């Protein structure tokens, strides 16, 4: 009898752990498992203990505006001659997103959770469900907002001329004096009339 493939092993572990609540995606890239947010800690622990994923690579989030956020953790299991990868994913609501911390399972996850909290505003909780006090990691203390959220306006793009607003060889003076040239804005930056001081 041949040994089960990596996707089959992953599926077997998560069907046993979560029943039909977990879903497996074997598409492009590593095998991905979607789990409910309330089983996030169990799912990451199962990857370590039952699949042999002892290598924690990274943890972050994706802003899936308008529905919410997806927290993603990439883990790997080493074996002779190969490395197997798995992505554990969970969806969070947009309002007050929070999920259990996995820093007790993988100590290196603490840094990633602090970054995810700072950049996306996602909270992490301890085993009792209490919110962790995550210290700022990358941004200045006076910085307000979460810069990787899609609704966050990049003020520097609004305040400075976008490089694509002028043709090669045009100077800033010729750009200002041209009446026929339409001012270009980078994608995702709102019209200055809709944003900023009124």
N, C-alpha and C positions, 0 to 999 in steps of 0.2 A: 504494500500500500504506500502510495507516495505521500510525502509530507504536505500539509495544507499550505497554500500560498499565503503571503502576507495579508492581502485584503480579506481572505477567508478567515484568518486568525483574528484580525481586527473585528470583523463582523461578529464572529462567534463570541468574543469577549463582551462586546457591547449589547448584543441581543440577550446574553445571559445576565448582564448587569441591569439593563434598562428595559428589556422587552422590545416592543415595537415602537417605543418613544424615540429611540435613537435612529438616525438615518445615516447611511454610508454613501459617500460620493467617490467613485473611482475614476473620475474624469481626468482631465489634464492635470498633471502635478501629483503631489503626494496624496495618499488616501486621506480623505477628510471625514470626520464624524461630527454630526450635529447633535447636540445634547441639550436638554432643557436647562435653564439657568440654575434651578434649584438642585441639580445633580452635577454641576460643574466640578466641584471638588472631588466627588466620587469618580467622575470620568477621567480626570487627570491622574488620580491615584491609581486607578485600574491600568492605565497605560504604563505606569512605572512598575507596578507590582505583578501584573498579569501578562503584559506584552514585552517586558524587559526594556522599556524605553527609559534608560537611565541618563540619557543626554538631553538636558533642557537647552533648547536653542534660543527661542524668543517667545515673547507674549506681547500682543498689541491689540489694537481695535481697528475697525473700519466703520466710518460713518455712513450708514445706509439711509440717508435722508429721503423721505420723511419718516420712515418706519421706526428707526431706532439705530442701535449699534450692534455690531457683531464682535465679540471678543474672540481672539484666535491664539492658540498656543501650539507651537511647533516642537515636537519631540522626536527623538530618534533612538533606535535600538541597533547596536553594533553586533555583528556576528562575523565569523571568519569569511573574509572576501566580500562583504557587502555591508551596507548600512540601510536599514529600513526606516522610513519616515511616516509620521502621522500628524495630521492637523486636527486638534480638538477645537470645535467652534460652538459658541452659544449666542443666542440673540437676546438683546436687552431692550426694554422700552426706552423711548426717548426721554420721558419724564423721570427724573431721579434714577438713572441707571446704576445698578450695583450688582456685584457678584462676589462669591466667596473667594478669599485669597488662597493661592496655592503655594505661598512662600514656605509653608511648613512641609510641603511635599518636595519642592525644589527651592533651595535657599536663594538661588540666583533670580528667581521670579520676583523677589521683592523690588529690585531696581526697576524691572519692566513694569510692574504694577504702579510704581510711583510715576514713571513717565506717562503711562496710559491715563492715569488720574489727572495729571497736569495738562496733557495735550487734548484729551477728550472730555474730561470731567466725569469719568466713570469712577464710582466708588468701589472699594473692596472691603469686605467684612471679615471678622474673625470667626472662629468655629461657633461662637454663641450668637452670631448675627449682628454684632455691634460694629459700626463703621470704624475702620482704622484711620488714625490720624497720619496721613501721608505727607511728609515734608516735601516742599518744592525741590525739584531736582535740576531743571535746566533753565527756567525762566527767572527773570528778576522778581524780587519780592513785590514790587509795585505793579507788575504786569497784571492786567485784568482780562479774563476770558480764557478760552481754550482754543488755541490756534489751529488745531487739526479738525475742528468741526466745520462742516461745509458752510454753515451760515456765518462763520467768523469772517469779517471784512479785513483784508490785508491793507491797512491804512497807507503803507508805503507805496503801494501800487496806485492809490488814488492821489497821493500828494506829489509824486514824481511822474515825469513824462515816461510813458511806457516805451521801451526801445522799438517796438513795432509800429509806433505812431509816426515815424518818419522814414523816408526812403534813404538808401545809402547815398551819401553825398549831401544831403540836406542838413543845414545847421539848425540849431534851435531857433535862431532869429527868423529864418525863412519859414519855419513851421508856424511861428506865431503870426507872421504877416500874411500867410496864405488864407484867403477867405473860402476858396473852393474845396480845400482839403477837409475831409471829414475827420474829426478827432477819433482815434481808435482807442478802445479800452481793452485791457486783457480780459479773457474769459472769466466770468464769476465776479467781476468788480462792478458794483452798482453805479448808476448814473450819479455824479456828485450832487445833483439837485435832490436826489432821494436819500442821500446819506451825508452825515456830517453836521456841523453847526448850522442852524437855520436863522 
